[in-house]
Amino acid sequence: MDFDTTLQTLGVNRYSGTTSTTKTDTSNLGKTEMDQNDFLTLMTAQLKNQDPFEPVDNTQMVAQMAQFSSLSGITEMSTTLKAIASKLSGTSLSDALGYVGKTVLTEGSTAYPREAGGIAGAVALEKAATDVSVTISDADGKTLKTLVLGKQDAGAVAFDWDGKNAAGEDAGEGPFTVKVSARNADGAVNAAPLVWAPVSTVSLGADGQPVLTLPGVGQVPLSAVWQVG
């Protein structure tokens, strides 16, 4: 048996042009990124198929091992950072339970009066407007009072109604319907009414995030809360 035959028996191809009949592994076709297993597979193949008369230099081997260690550390660090980010950006159910019994400012059109009478709320403006108004109606749709807020910048614009109708009479216990309108020189401006409502219960939504139940408003995600009273 000659030397080349002996090398082939050991699975070593002395010449780069030698054709291998080993079945090609197609399980990784379509992958666009290398992971730790791929790196280790390449290194093992390199060692297995190196020329025994010209083995990989020790310095190169140490450099490749350092790259592998670095890749492993970066992957683990990335996983850890993602977990931390998820925790920081999310609010657990136990945290959200602290909202029960408090009042929150959120988008809605139904408002209940305060103990002292009247309601407070805000208008969410997409952009600045020259003419902003709030119309408050009773349960039958009858207009009780229109508040003219005039020129306002974009954002949340607070309003306060004393609970009296246009004639100065007590408007009752509600609930009341709040509608808003806004305009500028270009036409209508997107605006939404924001009302204060008490939080009665807290539950988890389908996405696993806390959902607040507000009487007269319904269920709203915690992310929809503008302010906590």
Backbone as CSV, one residue per row, in Angstrom:
resi,resn,N_x,N_y,N_z,CA_x,CA_y,CA_z,C_x,C_y,C_z
1,MET,0.858,-1.189,0.000,0.000,0.000,0.000,0.893,1.238,0.000
2,ASP,0.678,2.194,-0.973,1.534,3.370,-1.047,1.059,4.438,-0.060
3,PHE,1.813,5.541,0.024,1.562,6.569,1.036,0.223,7.267,0.816
4,ASP,-0.085,7.594,-0.443,-1.349,8.281,-0.744,-2.538,7.427,-0.361
5,THR,-2.424,6.106,-0.636,-3.531,5.205,-0.293,-3.748,5.172,1.211
6,THR,-2.625,5.176,1.958,-2.720,5.169,3.416,-3.428,6.413,3.930
7,LEU,-3.087,7.592,3.337,-3.736,8.837,3.751,-5.231,8.815,3.462
8,GLN,-5.600,8.283,2.292,-7.014,8.216,1.934,-7.767,7.290,2.879
9,THR,-7.092,6.226,3.312,-7.718,5.297,4.254,-8.034,6.003,5.568
10,LEU,-7.168,6.956,5.937,-7.372,7.735,7.161,-8.359,8.875,6.974
11,GLY,-8.834,9.059,5.733,-9.795,10.127,5.463,-9.155,11.447,5.151
12,VAL,-7.851,11.443,4.780,-7.142,12.673,4.485,-6.865,12.752,3.003
13,ASN,-7.277,13.874,2.381,-6.986,14.105,0.976,-5.721,14.941,0.867
14,ARG,-4.699,14.369,0.353,-3.426,15.081,0.241,-3.501,16.197,-0.783
15,TYR,-4.254,15.990,-1.843,-4.337,16.974,-2.928,-5.720,17.622,-2.927
16,SER,-5.731,18.931,-3.112,-6.999,19.677,-3.102,-7.897,19.276,-4.252
17,GLY,-7.328,18.719,-5.294,-8.126,18.368,-6.468,-8.771,17.007,-6.365
18,THR,-8.503,16.275,-5.324,-9.076,14.936,-5.175,-10.583,15.017,-5.018
19,THR,-11.313,14.210,-5.775,-12.775,14.217,-5.742,-13.286,13.329,-4.628
20,SER,-14.152,13.860,-3.791,-14.714,13.075,-2.698,-16.082,12.540,-3.085
21,THR,-16.350,11.338,-2.674,-17.650,10.718,-2.984,-18.576,10.770,-1.784
22,THR,-18.177,11.564,-0.740,-19.007,11.675,0.455,-20.313,12.390,0.123
23,LYS,-21.420,11.889,0.640,-22.724,12.471,0.379,-22.795,13.880,0.946
24,THR,-23.297,14.812,0.141,-23.368,16.215,0.551,-24.540,16.441,1.505
25,ASP,-24.252,17.142,2.615,-25.288,17.476,3.588,-26.003,18.747,3.136
26,THR,-27.295,18.623,2.865,-28.074,19.773,2.372,-29.007,20.332,3.444
27,SER,-28.807,19.900,4.704,-29.749,20.309,5.756,-29.670,21.793,6.065
28,ASN,-28.533,22.421,5.734,-28.372,23.838,6.070,-28.581,24.766,4.880
29,LEU,-29.091,24.225,3.775,-29.336,25.071,2.616,-30.342,26.157,2.971
30,GLY,-30.061,27.374,2.551,-30.972,28.475,2.825,-30.581,29.301,4.030
31,LYS,-29.638,28.815,4.851,-29.193,29.588,5.994,-28.357,30.778,5.537
32,THR,-28.572,31.912,6.160,-27.823,33.117,5.787,-26.872,33.574,6.884
33,GLU,-26.922,32.925,8.065,-26.053,33.288,9.161,-25.418,32.045,9.763
34,MET,-24.215,32.209,10.304,-23.519,31.108,10.959,-23.737,31.191,12.463
35,ASP,-23.931,30.007,13.073,-24.041,29.981,14.518,-22.832,29.250,15.099
36,GLN,-22.864,28.981,16.394,-21.735,28.347,17.056,-21.471,26.943,16.503
37,ASN,-22.530,26.205,16.219,-22.361,24.844,15.696,-21.662,24.863,14.337
38,ASP,-22.040,25.834,13.500,-21.388,25.954,12.197,-19.900,26.260,12.357
39,PHE,-19.575,27.145,13.286,-18.181,27.513,13.508,-17.373,26.303,13.944
40,LEU,-17.940,25.532,14.888,-17.242,24.351,15.393,-17.094,23.291,14.309
41,THR,-18.118,23.136,13.461,-18.048,22.169,12.369,-16.941,22.520,11.386
42,LEU,-16.830,23.804,11.048,-15.771,24.242,10.131,-14.387,24.006,10.734
43,MET,-14.230,24.293,12.020,-12.931,24.099,12.651,-12.549,22.628,12.693
44,THR,-13.539,21.768,12.996,-13.279,20.330,13.039,-12.902,19.804,11.661
45,ALA,-13.610,20.279,10.626,-13.295,19.859,9.262,-11.896,20.307,8.863
46,GLN,-11.526,21.495,9.313,-10.192,21.998,9.001,-9.116,21.113,9.612
47,LEU,-9.307,20.716,10.861,-8.330,19.849,11.524,-8.283,18.467,10.889
48,LYS,-9.436,17.942,10.515,-9.521,16.601,9.950,-8.859,16.530,8.585
49,ASN,-8.970,17.607,7.807,-8.484,17.573,6.433,-7.182,18.350,6.208
50,GLN,-6.509,18.748,7.278,-5.255,19.465,7.102,-4.153,18.531,6.581
51,ASP,-3.200,19.114,5.904,-2.040,18.368,5.416,-1.148,18.050,6.606
52,PRO,-0.918,16.759,6.917,-0.091,16.404,8.077,1.326,16.950,7.981
53,PHE,1.782,17.270,6.743,3.116,17.833,6.582,3.129,19.351,6.729
54,GLU,1.918,19.964,6.701,1.797,21.407,6.898,0.583,21.689,7.788
55,PRO,0.661,21.286,9.045,-0.482,21.469,9.949,-0.761,22.946,10.217
56,VAL,-1.971,23.224,10.724,-2.349,24.594,11.044,-1.413,25.160,12.098
57,ASP,-0.941,26.369,11.862,-0.024,27.016,12.789,-0.708,27.227,14.142
58,ASN,0.044,27.041,15.245,-0.530,27.184,16.585,-1.139,28.570,16.800
59,THR,-0.474,29.586,16.247,-0.980,30.955,16.398,-2.347,31.111,15.742
60,GLN,-2.508,30.506,14.557,-3.798,30.558,13.875,-4.864,29.811,14.668
61,MET,-4.462,28.665,15.233,-5.411,27.871,16.001,-5.908,28.650,17.225
62,VAL,-4.970,29.305,17.937,-5.347,30.098,19.108,-6.274,31.245,18.707
63,ALA,-5.993,31.883,17.562,-6.824,32.984,17.082,-8.235,32.505,16.768
64,GLN,-8.354,31.333,16.146,-9.672,30.788,15.805,-10.450,30.416,17.065
65,MET,-9.757,29.844,18.057,-10.420,29.501,19.309,-10.905,30.766,20.022
66,ALA,-10.107,31.838,19.928,-10.515,33.110,20.535,-11.764,33.648,19.855
67,GLN,-11.833,33.500,18.511,-13.009,33.943,17.772,-14.238,33.147,18.203
68,PHE,-14.052,31.852,18.395,-15.161,30.992,18.805,-15.666,31.400,20.195
69,SER,-14.727,31.655,21.109,-15.091,32.063,22.460,-15.823,33.402,22.436
70,SER,-15.329,34.323,21.596,-15.958,35.629,21.482,-17.382,35.510,20.936
71,LEU,-17.545,34.657,19.913,-18.871,34.446,19.318,-19.838,33.893,20.345
72,SER,-19.378,32.938,21.150,-20.231,32.337,22.172,-20.649,33.369,23.201
73,GLY,-19.659,34.202,23.626,-19.966,35.214,24.623,-20.945,36.250,24.113
74,ILE,-20.772,36.680,22.860,-21.665,37.681,22.275,-23.080,37.138,22.157
75,THR,-23.211,35.860,21.759,-24.532,35.247,21.615,-25.251,35.198,22.958
76,GLU,-24.524,34.775,24.012,-25.129,34.697,25.337,-25.490,36.092,25.847
77,MET,-24.620,37.069,25.588,-24.889,38.431,26.022,-26.130,38.986,25.323
78,SER,-26.272,38.701,24.025,-27.425,39.174,23.270,-28.715,38.607,23.838
79,THR,-28.693,37.316,24.179,-29.875,36.677,24.762,-30.246,37.317,26.089
80,THR,-29.230,37.586,26.909,-29.466,38.196,28.220,-30.035,39.602,28.084
81,LEU,-29.469,40.389,27.155,-29.931,41.763,26.966,-31.366,41.798,26.458
82,LYS,-31.723,40.849,25.579,-33.094,40.792,25.084,-34.068,40.500,26.224
83,ALA,-33.665,39.607,27.141,-34.525,39.269,28.276,-34.709,40.475,29.191
84,ILE,-33.612,41.232,29.419,-33.686,42.415,30.261,-34.574,43.479,29.623
85,ALA,-34.403,43.681,28.304,-35.203,44.675,27.590,-36.683,44.330,27.643
86,SER,-36.986,43.046,27.509,-38.380,42.607,27.560,-38.987,42.891,28.928
87,LYS,-38.191,42.669,29.974,-38.676,42.902,31.340,-38.903,44.387,31.583
88,LEU,-37.960,45.224,31.111,-38.063,46.661,31.343,-39.212,47.285,30.573
89,SER,-39.465,46.778,29.357,-40.509,47.373,28.521,-41.907,46.869,28.876
90,GLY,-41.990,45.769,29.589,-43.281,45.202,29.938,-43.665,45.526,31.376
91,THR,-44.934,45.402,31.680,-45.428,45.605,33.035,-46.160,44.347,33.451
92,SER,-45.771,43.781,34.589,-46.375,42.544,35.047,-47.765,42.816,35.601
93,LEU,-48.531,41.738,35.778,-49.891,41.865,36.309,-49.846,42.412,37.727
94,SER,-48.859,41.970,38.508,-48.765,42.447,39.885,-48.511,43.950,39.925
95,ASP,-47.707,44.468,38.979,-47.471,45.912,38.905,-48.760,46.648,38.534
96,ALA,-49.491,46.092,37.574,-50.709,46.755,37.092,-51.820,46.762,38.131
97,LEU,-51.794,45.821,39.073,-52.831,45.780,40.107,-52.824,47.056,40.953
98,GLY,-51.702,47.751,40.953,-51.620,49.004,41.695,-52.512,50.091,41.115
99,TYR,-53.026,49.885,39.909,-53.908,50.870,39.281,-55.349,50.768,39.787
100,VAL,-55.713,49.618,40.357,-57.088,49.425,40.816,-57.425,50.464,41.886
101,GLY,-58.570,51.142,41.709,-58.996,52.166,42.656,-58.521,53.558,42.287
102,LYS,-57.584,53.652,41.338,-57.116,54.958,40.900,-57.892,55.395,39.662
103,THR,-57.753,56.656,39.291,-58.375,57.143,38.066,-57.279,57.407,37.039
104,VAL,-57.597,57.121,35.798,-56.617,57.308,34.727,-57.232,58.142,33.609
105,LEU,-56.362,58.835,32.902,-56.802,59.623,31.752,-56.529,58.821,30.489
106,THR,-57.589,58.540,29.744,-57.448,57.733,28.538,-58.487,58.153,27.507
107,GLU,-58.310,57.698,26.289,-59.250,58.068,25.232,-60.614,57.441,25.491
108,GLY,-61.654,58.259,25.379,-63.011,57.782,25.601,-63.992,58.925,25.434
109,SER,-65.255,58.599,25.278,-66.280,59.630,25.051,-67.327,59.667,26.150
110,THR,-67.225,58.759,27.125,-68.185,58.733,28.227,-67.497,59.133,29.522
111,ALA,-68.082,60.090,30.242,-67.479,60.571,31.478,-68.523,60.670,32.580
112,TYR,-68.083,60.325,33.813,-68.933,60.456,34.987,-68.453,61.645,35.820
113,PRO,-69.379,62.381,36.440,-68.973,63.570,37.192,-68.159,63.256,38.440
114,ARG,-67.379,64.221,38.885,-66.635,64.116,40.131,-67.593,64.280,41.306
115,GLU,-67.108,63.973,42.503,-67.952,64.146,43.692,-68.383,65.602,43.847
116,ALA,-67.502,66.506,43.466,-67.821,67.938,43.585,-68.637,68.447,42.398
117,GLY,-68.908,67.559,41.419,-69.665,67.940,40.239,-68.774,68.308,39.067
118,GLY,-69.300,68.181,37.861,-68.542,68.508,36.668,-67.544,67.428,36.303
119,ILE,-66.885,67.626,35.214,-65.886,66.656,34.752,-64.634,67.382,34.264
120,ALA,-63.539,66.649,34.301,-62.282,67.163,33.751,-61.826,66.171,32.690
121,GLY,-61.076,66.647,31.745,-60.582,65.774,30.675,-59.554,66.510,29.852
122,ALA,-59.359,66.048,28.631,-58.380,66.682,27.745,-58.734,66.370,26.300
123,VAL,-58.114,67.136,25.415,-58.260,66.907,23.977,-56.881,66.554,23.435
124,ALA,-56.778,65.405,22.785,-55.515,64.980,22.194,-55.459,65.489,20.755
125,LEU,-54.561,66.425,20.499,-54.437,67.023,19.176,-53.233,66.437,18.442
126,GLU,-53.473,66.015,17.198,-52.383,65.468,16.389,-51.392,66.565,15.999
127,LYS,-51.893,67.767,15.774,-51.044,68.922,15.467,-51.729,70.190,15.952
128,ALA,-51.014,71.301,15.879,-51.556,72.563,16.381,-52.844,72.942,15.658
129,ALA,-53.739,73.584,16.407,-55.028,74.001,15.848,-55.346,75.419,16.304
130,THR,-56.083,76.115,15.481,-56.456,77.496,15.817,-57.834,77.570,16.462
131,ASP,-58.623,76.496,16.339,-59.986,76.499,16.875,-60.281,75.129,17.465
132,VAL,-60.279,75.031,18.789,-60.534,73.763,19.486,-61.739,73.937,20.402
133,SER,-62.669,72.988,20.351,-63.854,73.078,21.210,-64.247,71.705,21.738
134,VAL,-64.944,71.707,22.878,-65.421,70.479,23.518,-66.923,70.616,23.727
135,THR,-67.680,69.627,23.257,-69.140,69.644,23.423,-69.538,68.529,24.384
136,ILE,-70.304,68.890,25.410,-70.742,67.928,26.425,-72.252,67.757,26.320
137,SER,-72.676,66.503,26.205,-74.108,66.197,26.045,-74.567,65.251,27.148
138,ASP,-75.889,65.178,27.354,-76.426,64.243,28.354,-76.655,62.881,27.715
139,ALA,-77.225,61.954,28.477,-77.419,60.585,27.999,-78.366,60.515,26.809
140,ASP,-79.224,61.534,26.632,-80.170,61.552,25.516,-79.597,62.247,24.284
141,GLY,-78.359,62.729,24.370,-77.744,63.399,23.236,-77.977,64.890,23.190
142,LYS,-78.638,65.435,24.215,-78.910,66.869,24.246,-77.650,67.628,24.669
143,THR,-77.296,68.654,23.907,-76.101,69.435,24.224,-76.307,70.243,25.499
144,LEU,-75.376,70.096,26.448,-75.455,70.805,27.715,-74.556,72.037,27.720
145,LYS,-73.348,71.880,27.194,-72.408,72.996,27.212,-71.345,72.776,26.149
146,THR,-70.897,73.854,25.527,-69.781,73.803,24.581,-68.661,74.679,25.134
147,LEU,-67.498,74.090,25.322,-66.336,74.807,25.840,-65.437,75.189,24.671
148,VAL,-65.152,76.451,24.538,-64.292,76.934,23.461,-62.875,77.103,24.022
149,LEU,-61.952,76.297,23.514,-60.572,76.330,24.007,-59.665,77.184,23.139
150,GLY,-60.154,77.571,21.946,-59.383,78.451,21.084,-58.148,77.813,20.475
151,LYS,-57.096,78.613,20.336,-55.858,78.156,19.697,-55.036,77.314,20.664
152,GLN,-54.568,76.140,20.176,-53.817,75.236,21.039,-52.703,74.541,20.252
153,ASP,-51.641,74.192,20.968,-50.552,73.436,20.348,-50.882,71.948,20.318
154,ALA,-50.096,71.190,19.562,-50.288,69.743,19.483,-50.039,69.102,20.847
155,GLY,-50.710,67.966,21.091,-50.566,67.275,22.369,-51.876,67.225,23.115
156,ALA,-51.799,67.033,24.437,-52.996,66.953,25.267,-53.327,68.321,25.848
157,VAL,-54.544,68.798,25.565,-55.013,70.111,26.047,-56.109,69.869,27.082
158,ALA,-55.866,70.257,28.319,-56.809,69.988,29.401,-58.025,70.918,29.338
159,PHE,-59.164,70.377,29.818,-60.371,71.206,29.966,-61.054,70.822,31.273
160,ASP,-61.892,71.715,31.772,-62.629,71.463,33.022,-64.022,72.052,32.896
161,TRP,-65.022,71.242,33.164,-66.410,71.681,33.089,-67.004,71.640,34.492
162,ASP,-67.692,72.682,34.880,-68.219,72.794,36.243,-69.519,72.045,36.478
163,GLY,-70.061,71.396,35.453,-71.289,70.623,35.639,-72.558,71.413,35.428
164,LYS,-72.420,72.641,34.944,-73.589,73.484,34.680,-73.862,73.545,33.183
165,ASN,-75.143,73.558,32.812,-75.485,73.674,31.395,-75.379,75.129,30.941
166,ALA,-75.740,75.383,29.700,-75.605,76.738,29.141,-76.439,77.761,29.888
167,ALA,-77.505,77.294,30.559,-78.375,78.211,31.310,-77.905,78.387,32.748
168,GLY,-76.808,77.735,33.117,-76.289,77.846,34.478,-76.927,76.887,35.455
169,GLU,-77.694,75.920,34.959,-78.368,74.957,35.833,-77.520,73.694,35.997
170,ASP,-77.746,72.997,37.101,-77.030,71.749,37.367,-77.413,70.715,36.308
171,ALA,-76.419,70.133,35.658,-76.678,69.191,34.559,-76.994,67.778,35.020
172,GLY,-76.913,67.505,36.302,-77.245,66.176,36.794,-76.027,65.286,37.015
173,GLU,-76.294,63.999,37.231,-75.255,63.053,37.608,-74.645,62.296,36.434
174,GLY,-75.114,62.581,35.219,-74.524,61.899,34.074,-75.029,60.473,33.916
175,PRO,-74.343,59.654,33.152,-73.062,59.943,32.487,-73.218,60.961,31.350
176,PHE,-72.090,61.579,30.990,-72.076,62.582,29.948,-71.250,62.106,28.752
177,THR,-71.625,62.613,27.585,-70.890,62.286,26.363,-70.021,63.473,25.968
178,VAL,-68.766,63.179,25.669,-67.811,64.237,25.334,-67.395,64.091,23.870
179,LYS,-67.548,65.170,23.123,-67.098,65.214,21.734,-66.171,66.411,21.554
180,VAL,-65.190,66.262,20.683,-64.240,67.359,20.467,-64.115,67.641,18.979
181,SER,-63.698,68.865,18.676,-63.446,69.240,17.283,-62.276,70.206,17.263
182,ALA,-61.530,70.183,16.168,-60.370,71.067,16.033,-60.145,71.378,14.566
183,ARG,-59.738,72.607,14.308,-59.482,73.038,12.933,-58.303,73.997,12.907
184,ASN,-57.711,74.108,11.731,-56.720,75.154,11.488,-56.923,75.668,10.065
185,ALA,-55.994,76.438,9.555,-56.164,77.043,8.233,-56.269,76.004,7.127
186,ASP,-55.740,74.807,7.354,-55.763,73.748,6.339,-57.010,72.872,6.413
187,GLY,-57.828,73.058,7.458,-59.024,72.240,7.604,-59.074,71.557,8.955
188,ALA,-59.790,70.433,9.012,-59.968,69.707,10.274,-58.652,69.098,10.747
189,VAL,-58.482,69.085,12.062,-57.303,68.488,12.702,-57.765,67.261,13.482
190,ASN,-57.027,66.156,13.352,-57.379,64.952,14.095,-57.313,65.229,15.596
191,ALA,-58.417,64.943,16.275,-58.499,65.185,17.715,-59.323,64.074,18.359
192,ALA,-58.988,63.734,19.604,-59.706,62.683,20.324,-59.959,63.137,21.750
193,PRO,-61.140,62.808,22.298,-61.429,63.186,23.685,-60.726,62.246,24.663
194,LEU,-60.186,62.818,25.725,-59.566,62.047,26.806,-60.383,62.296,28.064
195,VAL,-60.784,61.228,28.729,-61.610,61.366,29.931,-60.945,60.659,31.103
196,TRP,-61.293,61.121,32.308,-60.832,60.462,33.522,-61.826,59.370,33.902
197,ALA,-61.321,58.212,34.239,-62.203,57.105,34.621,-61.516,56.252,35.682
198,PRO,-62.284,55.694,36.627,-61.699,54.853,37.671,-61.371,53.455,37.133
199,VAL,-60.344,52.861,37.669,-59.956,51.501,37.279,-60.638,50.523,38.230
200,SER,-61.519,49.675,37.686,-62.246,48.728,38.535,-61.519,47.396,38.653
201,THR,-61.001,46.880,37.546,-60.279,45.599,37.576,-59.111,45.631,36.591
202,VAL,-58.213,44.674,36.756,-57.075,44.502,35.859,-57.005,43.045,35.449
203,SER,-56.771,42.792,34.167,-56.639,41.421,33.669,-55.528,41.379,32.624
204,LEU,-55.223,40.166,32.156,-54.213,40.004,31.113,-54.896,39.837,29.766
205,GLY,-54.416,40.576,28.760,-54.968,40.459,27.420,-54.415,39.250,26.692
206,ALA,-54.842,39.056,25.454,-54.400,37.918,24.653,-52.899,37.953,24.398
207,ASP,-52.310,39.165,24.401,-50.875,39.295,24.166,-50.064,39.213,25.445
208,GLY,-50.739,38.925,26.567,-50.041,38.796,27.832,-49.794,40.099,28.554
209,GLN,-50.283,41.221,27.993,-50.092,42.530,28.601,-51.326,42.913,29.428
210,PRO,-51.117,43.666,30.525,-52.248,44.052,31.387,-53.275,44.915,30.663
211,VAL,-54.534,44.673,30.987,-55.651,45.435,30.431,-56.478,45.975,31.586
212,LEU,-56.805,47.270,31.531,-57.592,47.911,32.587,-59.051,47.964,32.184
213,THR,-59.939,47.699,33.141,-61.377,47.825,32.899,-61.859,49.115,33.542
214,LEU,-62.421,50.012,32.709,-62.860,51.327,33.165,-64.372,51.462,32.955
215,PRO,-65.144,51.716,34.001,-66.597,51.894,33.860,-66.914,53.011,32.872
216,GLY,-67.807,52.712,31.923,-68.216,53.694,30.935,-67.302,53.785,29.743
217,VAL,-66.074,53.298,29.877,-65.100,53.341,28.783,-64.870,51.958,28.202
218,GLY,-64.747,50.961,29.072,-64.490,49.590,28.618,-63.085,49.161,28.993
219,GLN,-62.552,48.234,28.235,-61.209,47.718,28.498,-60.190,48.449,27.630
220,VAL,-59.124,48.896,28.257,-58.072,49.606,27.534,-56.720,49.036,27.957
221,PRO,-55.780,48.936,27.031,-54.441,48.469,27.403,-53.741,49.504,28.264
222,LEU,-52.813,49.067,29.057,-52.087,49.975,29.934,-51.344,51.035,29.140
223,SER,-50.939,50.684,27.920,-50.201,51.625,27.078,-51.058,52.809,26.624
224,ALA,-52.404,52.682,26.761,-53.310,53.757,26.328,-53.541,54.800,27.407
225,VAL,-52.933,54.608,28.579,-53.116,55.552,29.675,-52.196,56.759,29.486
226,TRP,-52.778,57.939,29.517,-52.022,59.175,29.356,-51.512,59.708,30.700
227,GLN,-52.332,59.521,31.731,-51.965,60.063,33.037,-52.699,59.287,34.127
228,VAL,-52.121,59.222,35.306,-52.737,58.557,36.452,-53.043,59.592,37.520
229,GLY,-54.299,59.574,38.015,-54.687,60.543,39.017,-54.535,60.019,40.432
